[in-house]
């Protein structure tokens, strides 16, 4: 079974006021640190979906073995990035796709591998569980790709996850996403 991972990094970071993908983290940038963890997992291939700050994000990923997936419709919202990721995975004939967010600094290869192991053992969708809800990173089998491709607007894959009744893997650190200057100060220790 071939599982791919796509990191969603195309947004404009409006609440942050600057590109959160490029915030300094672990001696590099947030997007690079997250991508490096995904690359260290057992995923067959990792892609990064880029949009608003594409050239700068691609530059920050230089040297990492990632595919770059352009999202020309990034201004539509999150659904456009999910569609770009699902299209990439479907064209490459992957059996499953892990969707991850570039603003979750605590992402670790081990957690991605737990999602994959759960899927291999039980089949079906698998989601991270934190703050009382299912969320990303989440694994979608290929049979769910059409549902991901049907998303529109500034919505994530929560409805697809809910209809798939995913297995849940506890991951309390997932509740932390870097989306405002206040959180960047608290989590990354920087003043953006």
Number of C-alpha atoms within 10 A of each C-alpha: 9 13 22 26 29 31 27 25 29 29 23 18 18 11 12 16 12 15 21 25 29 18 19 18 19 10 8 13 18 24 27 26 24 23 27 19 17 28 21 14 19 19 20 12 19 25 22 27 27 25 23 19 17 19 10 13 23 20 10 18 20 10 8 13 13 20 15 18 22 18 22 15 16 22 16 14 17 21 21 27 33 27 21 23 28 26 17 21 24 18 8 11 13 19 16 26 29 27 23 24 23 25 22 21 21 18 24 18 18 14 19 25 16 17 22 27 14 18 21 11 8 11 14 19 28 29 28 25 21 18 13 9 12 23 24 23 25 27 29 30 18 20 13 19 21 13 18 24 18 12 19 16 12 13 14 19 18 15 13 18 23 12 11 16 14 20 21 18 18 18 19 13 15 21 17 16 16 24 18 16 18 15 17 20 13 11 15 18 12 14 11 17
